[in-house]
Each structure stands twice: as C-alpha cells, then as structure tokens.
Amino acid sequence: MGPHIVFVCTGNAARSVMAGAILAAHVEDAEVEQVAITTAGTHVIEGMPMSWRTRDAIASLDIPVPDHRSRQATVGELDRADLVIALAREHVSWMRRVHPRAAAHTGTLKRLARDLAEGPGPLWDRLAPMRLHEVQLEPWEDVEDPAGGDLEVFVACAREIADLLHELIPRL
C-alpha cells in the first residue's frame, strides 16, 4: 500500500474535496502505486454534501466528481497519515494545536509544492528536514477559500489546486 494522504480545509466542502478528487483522478490515470486519499475539515458540519459550485468546479477539470459528505478530521486518520496537506495556514495552526503528533507531517499545499524535495527515498525522509511542525507560516501559503464566491471563483480555486498538485505529485 502506498502513502495515506489527508487533505484538510475548514468545512471539508470545497478546497479539500477538490484536492482529493484531483489527486484521485491523477493516481488512477497514472496507474501508480496505490495511494489512500481522504479529505476532512477542521470545523465541519458532519454529513453535508458538497455545493453545486464545488461539484461544477471539479467537473470543469474533466475529472470524476466524488460522492462526498463532509467529515471532521479524526485523531486516528491524522496519526496514521503519511502526509496531511492543508489548504491554508489556519489549518496547519489548527493541527499544531489540536493534533500535535501529526504536525511534523502537515504542511500547506503551496509550501509542499514549492519545497518538498524530489528523490527516491521514503516520503518521511524528505518531509523531516522541512521541519513542518515549527516552520513559520506565511501569507503566500493560503489557497483562498472560494466560499461565498460565484462559480468562476470556485473554478479558479480548483485550477489553482490542480496546478499545485501537478507540481507536487511527482515528488509524492
């Protein structure tokens, strides 16, 4: 079994759902090592379906739209995850406060896309030197929440996440 990757945003209704769907579609297309992908939120109303804007934004990328219900991040999944990819600084800060055991393998999508080293070695060997549990979080790391925006805002968010993931995927 390949790595277990958890995407985390606030409500598990837009950004993390988009990221999970994009990675799942890429993994399936590439027929690479199996990756376990879950998505969760830091402040969730459990069991909510994704909005039509999220659904249409995912579909705009020509990838399958998952059957999704929002879920709160759990201690178990975060502790078992090989990598937790946060969509904004606030999610990393939450992880450091609420699930400190997972903080060393939690980083923002933008930081990971920029800084995760390539290499043949295990993912953890490349994550550890990044010191994700203590790195200073910076404003450039946020993927803006599209909530409240129109469809174009959601589509732009999905495209931004897809571009970042395409940078990161070869290094996972």
N, C-alpha and C positions, 0 to 999 in steps of 0.2 A: 504494500500500500504506500502510496506517495504521501506528500505532506498534507496536513489538515490546515486549511486557511480559513480564517473567520474574518468577514468584513463587518465593520461596526460603524454605524452612524447614530443619529439621535433617535428617530422614531421607527427605524427599520421599515421605512415606507418608500424611500426614493433612492438616495445615493448608494447605500449598501446593497439594495436589491439590484440596482443597475450593475454595480461592480460584480456581484455574484453571477448574474446572468451572462455578463461579458466574458468573465473568466471561464465559466462552464462551457460556453459556446466555443471558445478558443481551444480548450483542452480536448473537447470532443472532436473538433476539426483536425487537430494536430495528431490525434491518437498517441499522445504522450503518456508517460507514467500517470497512473490514476491519481487524481487529486481530490481530496474531500473538501467540499466548499460549503460553508454555512454562512448565514447572514444574521445579524442581531442588532439590537439597539440599546442605547444607554438609558432612555426614558420612553418606554413603549406602552401603548395601549395594546394588550395582547390580542392576537387574532384578527386584526384589521386587514382587509385586502389592500393591495396597492391601489393608488389612484389611477384613473384613466390616463392622466398625463404621464405617469411613470410607465405604464403599460405601452402607451404610444411612443414614448421616447426610446424604450428598449426595441420595439418593433421597427423604429426608424433606422436602426443599425442592422436590420436584416438578421436578427438573431432570435431564437425562440424565447418567448415570454414565459417565465416560470409561473407555476401555480403557487402563489405566495400568500402567507398570512404573517403579520408582524409578530416578532418574538423578542422578549427581553434577553439580553446576554446572560448566560449562566456561568457560575463558577467552574463547573465541570468542563464545559466546552472550551472556556478560555484557558484553563490549566492544561488541557490536552492539546490545544492548538500549537502547531509549529510556528505559525505566524498569524498575528492579528493585524489586519490592515484597517486603520482608522481613516475616516474621510475628512477629519478636521482635528485641529489641536485640542479642542474641548474633549474629544473622545479619548485621546491619549491621556490627558489630565485626569479624566474620569477613571481610566484604567489604573493609573498610578495610585489614585486614592482608594478605589473600591476593590481592585484585583491586583495588588502589587506583585504577586507571583508571576503574573502574565506581562508585566511592564517591560521586561527585558526583551520580549519578542513581540512588542507592539510599537508600530510606527505609522506615521501618516503615509498615505499612498504617494503623495508628492515627494516626501523625503526618501522613501524606499526606491521610487522610480529614479531619483537623482543619484542616490548614494550607495545602494546595495551593490557590493562587488560581484563581478562575474566569477565563475570558477567551477571547477569540477567538484570541489569539496562540498560537504553537507551544508545545508542552509544555515544551521545554527552556527557553524564555524565562520560564516560570513556575516551573520547578524551580530554576534557577540562584540566584535570590535566597534560596532556602531554605537554601543552604549545607549541604546534606545530608552532605557529606564531613567536616564538622567540628562539626556541631551536637552538643550534649551529649545523650546518650541517657538517657532517664528510665524508671523502672519502669512507669509507666502505659502505655507503648508496647507491651508484650508481649500477644500473644494466647496464652493459656496452652496448652501442649501437652496434648492430650487423652490421649496415650499412657498406657496402664495404667488408664484410666477405663472405665466401662461405657458402653453405647450412649447413655444420656442425656447423658453428658459430651461425647461426640462430636457429638451433635445440637445441644447448646448451643453448641459451638465453631463448627459450620457456620452456625448462625443469627447468631452474633456476626460472623463473617466476612462473611456476606451483608449484614447491616446496614451494616457499614463500607464495603463495596464500593458499596452503593447511594448512600452519601454521596459517594464518590469518583468513580464512573463519569461523572457529568455533566461533570466537570472534566478528564477524560482527552481 
